[in-house]
Amino acid sequence: MEHLLYGKEIVKSYGEDREEHIVLDGVSLEIEKGEFVSVMGPSGSGKSTLLYTLSGMDPAYSGSVVFDGCRLSGLKEDALSDLRRNKMGFVFQQPAFLKNLNLLDNIILPAMRDNRRNVRAVTLKAKNLMKKVGIEELEERDITQVSGGQLQRAGICRALMSEPDIIFGDEPTGALNSKSAQEIMALLKEINAEGTAVLVVTHDAKVAAKTRRVLFMQDGKIVSELRFENEKTENYDKREDIIMKRMQQIGI
Ligand SMILES: Nc1ncnc2c1ncn2[C@@H]1O[C@H](COP(=O)(O)OP(=O)(O)OP(=O)(O)O)[C@@H](O)[C@H]1O
């Protein structure tokens, strides 16, 4: 497999001198093209911060992050935002959608900001994505008129508009009931099967069980890792048990 993203000795802290709080303590990791990875760990262990540094959202760290051969810290602001807009997709716990726009318009908004794109093509692409994720009938709905699961599907459509190489998900199922959470994970799995790498932060072992590699964080370090690559069957209950057992072993 080929590397898509790697981080080397990432150190990130907040505050100064004696008050300094180290949040990422020399994290190194590699994500291959098309991988499906989750990050688990206790609250405050640095999971979201890791996601923000790897995705170029937070540039204040030491060490290096290289995405698709480009060292992020060496890129000018415009180049970094181009890279993030074109090659990375983001899905958050609550999609940040505008209340005065319907679902379709919210999905196409970021793509429309790019003048080079053509309105008709962008709209058609968004409609096709909405169909793919099962919300094609909701395009005119206001964002307050859909369920959390439907809203998250729309968030995934928005993230997929640029055909990214990777989707970063920060607790993408955190605001959902367990049925919707599983549906969203099934959708991310499908997207991953089509070649897009997915990196999700989660507290939920059921969610992590859907991914093929689980990284465990504690106190700003990756302290353990599980790979399900060689499992012949996709027995998610068994994977969940393995994850829970590993969490017990490492005391998180
Ligand atoms: N802007 C900030 N200023 C100061 N400290 C911060 C800031 N952002 C995060 N932190 C601290 O960094 C640590 C790691 O935060 P982070 O959000 O990465 O953890 P997490 O593992 O994602 O937690 P959770 O599971 O609760 O979301 C926490 O102790 C948090 O308080």
The ligand as a Tripos MOL2 file, in Angstrom:
@<TRIPOS>MOLECULE
LIG
   31    33     1     0     0
SMALL
NO_CHARGES

@<TRIPOS>ATOM
      1 N1         -7.8570   25.6870   22.3750 N.pl3     1 LIG1
      2 C1         -7.4350   25.0020   23.4450 C.ar      1 LIG1
      3 N2         -6.7820   25.6270   24.4480 N.ar      1 LIG1
      4 C2         -6.3220   24.9500   25.5050 C.ar      1 LIG1
      5 N3         -6.4550   23.6150   25.6720 N.ar      1 LIG1
      6 C3         -7.1040   22.9600   24.7050 C.ar      1 LIG1
      7 C4         -7.6250   23.5960   23.5540 C.ar      1 LIG1
      8 N4         -8.2040   22.6500   22.7640 N.ar      1 LIG1
      9 C5         -8.0630   21.4780   23.4010 C.ar      1 LIG1
     10 N5         -7.3990   21.6570   24.5630 N.ar      1 LIG1
     11 C6         -7.0430   20.5960   25.5180 C.3       1 LIG1
     12 O1         -6.3350   19.5950   24.8170 O.3       1 LIG1
     13 C7         -6.6400   18.3220   25.3480 C.3       1 LIG1
     14 C8         -7.0350   17.3900   24.2240 C.3       1 LIG1
     15 O2         -8.2350   17.8430   23.6440 O.3       1 LIG1
     16 P1         -8.9540   17.0390   22.4750 P.3       1 LIG1
     17 O3        -10.2140   17.7680   22.1430 O.co2     1 LIG1
     18 O4         -7.9890   16.7810   21.4080 O.co2     1 LIG1
     19 O5         -9.2780   15.6640   23.2250 O.3       1 LIG1
     20 P2        -10.2370   14.4880   22.7660 P.3       1 LIG1
     21 O6         -9.5020   13.2350   23.0630 O.co2     1 LIG1
     22 O7        -10.7070   14.7100   21.3930 O.co2     1 LIG1
     23 O8        -11.4110   14.6830   23.8140 O.3       1 LIG1
     24 P3        -12.9800   14.3910   23.6570 P.3       1 LIG1
     25 O9        -13.0990   12.9130   23.4860 O.co2     1 LIG1
     26 O10       -13.5420   14.8690   24.9630 O.co2     1 LIG1
     27 O11       -13.4760   15.1810   22.4880 O.co2     1 LIG1
     28 C9         -7.7330   18.5290   26.3900 C.3       1 LIG1
     29 O12        -7.1400   18.4940   27.6580 O.3       1 LIG1
     30 C10        -8.2580   19.8960   26.0770 C.3       1 LIG1
     31 O13        -8.7170   20.5210   27.2290 O.3       1 LIG1
@<TRIPOS>BOND
     1     1     2 1
     2     2     3 ar
     3     2     7 ar
     4     3     4 ar
     5     4     5 ar
     6     5     6 ar
     7     6     7 ar
     8     6    10 ar
     9     7     8 ar
    10     8     9 ar
    11     9    10 ar
    12    10    11 1
    13    11    12 1
    14    11    30 1
    15    12    13 1
    16    13    14 1
    17    13    28 1
    18    14    15 1
    19    15    16 1
    20    16    17 2
    21    16    18 1
    22    16    19 1
    23    19    20 1
    24    20    21 2
    25    20    22 1
    26    20    23 1
    27    23    24 1
    28    24    25 2
    29    24    26 1
    30    24    27 1
    31    28    29 1
    32    28    30 1
    33    30    31 1
@<TRIPOS>SUBSTRUCTURE
     1 LIG1         1 GROUP 0 **** ****
